[in-house]
Amino acid sequence: GPGQGIGRGIALQLAKDGFNIVVADLNEKTAATTAAEIKNLNVDSIPVVADVSDEEAFQHLIATAKDHFETID
C-alpha cells in the first residue's frame, strides 16, 4: 500500500504530478502520515484503512473515495 515503501513513493510522485490520492493501507498510522505528506504538496489526500483482498473492505474504500472526491480514476 501507499503507506510505505514503493507504494508510498508512487503515491508521492503522483501527488507531485497533481493527482489527488486515496492512501489505502492496512496500517492506519502510515496511511495518515503519507496522506499528510501529500497534503503538504497542495493536493487533496485521505487515508483509508483497507484490506483490498477483502470484498467488503474494498467496497468501503470505493464508497469513501467517491464520497470525498465524487469521481475516481
C-alpha positions as CSV (number, residue, x, y, z in Angstrom):
1,G,0.0,0.0,0.0
2,P,1.0,3.6,-0.3
3,G,1.7,3.9,3.5
4,Q,5.3,2.9,2.9
5,G,7.9,1.6,0.5
6,I,7.3,1.6,-3.2
7,G,3.6,2.3,-2.9
8,R,4.4,5.4,-0.8
9,G,6.9,6.5,-3.5
10,I,4.4,6.1,-6.3
11,A,1.7,8.0,-4.3
12,L,4.1,10.9,-3.6
13,Q,5.1,11.1,-7.3
14,L,1.5,11.0,-8.4
15,A,0.7,13.8,-6.0
16,K,3.7,15.8,-7.3
17,D,2.1,15.3,-10.7
18,G,-1.1,16.9,-9.4
19,F,-3.2,13.9,-8.7
20,N,-5.4,13.7,-5.6
21,I,-4.7,10.4,-3.7
22,V,-6.6,8.0,-1.5
23,V,-4.0,6.3,0.7
24,A,-5.4,2.9,1.2
25,D,-3.3,0.8,3.6
26,L,-3.6,-1.8,6.3
27,N,-1.7,0.4,8.7
28,E,-3.7,3.4,9.9
29,K,-0.6,5.4,11.1
30,T,1.4,5.1,7.9
31,A,-1.6,5.8,5.8
32,A,-2.3,9.0,7.8
33,T,1.4,10.1,7.6
34,T,1.6,9.6,3.9
35,A,-1.8,11.4,3.4
36,A,-0.4,14.4,5.4
37,E,2.8,14.5,3.3
38,I,0.6,14.5,0.2
39,K,-1.5,17.4,1.5
40,N,1.7,19.3,2.1
41,L,2.2,19.1,-1.7
42,N,-1.0,21.1,-2.2
43,V,-3.2,18.2,-3.4
44,D,-6.0,16.5,-1.6
45,S,-5.5,13.2,0.1
46,I,-7.4,11.0,2.5
47,P,-6.2,7.9,4.4
48,V,-8.4,4.9,4.4
49,V,-7.6,1.7,6.3
50,A,-8.5,-1.1,4.0
51,D,-7.5,-4.7,3.1
52,V,-8.2,-4.7,-0.7
53,S,-8.3,-8.5,-0.7
54,D,-11.5,-8.3,1.4
55,E,-14.5,-7.5,-0.8
56,E,-16.4,-5.7,1.9
57,A,-13.4,-3.5,2.8
58,F,-12.7,-2.9,-0.9
59,Q,-16.3,-1.7,-1.4
60,H,-16.0,0.6,1.7
61,L,-12.8,2.0,0.2
62,I,-14.5,2.8,-3.1
63,A,-17.5,4.4,-1.4
64,T,-15.2,6.5,0.8
65,A,-13.2,7.7,-2.2
66,K,-16.4,8.6,-4.1
67,D,-17.9,10.4,-1.1
68,H,-14.8,12.5,-0.7
69,F,-13.7,13.1,-4.4
70,E,-17.0,12.4,-6.2
71,T,-15.2,10.6,-9.0
72,I,-12.3,8.2,-9.1
73,D,-9.9,7.1,-11.8
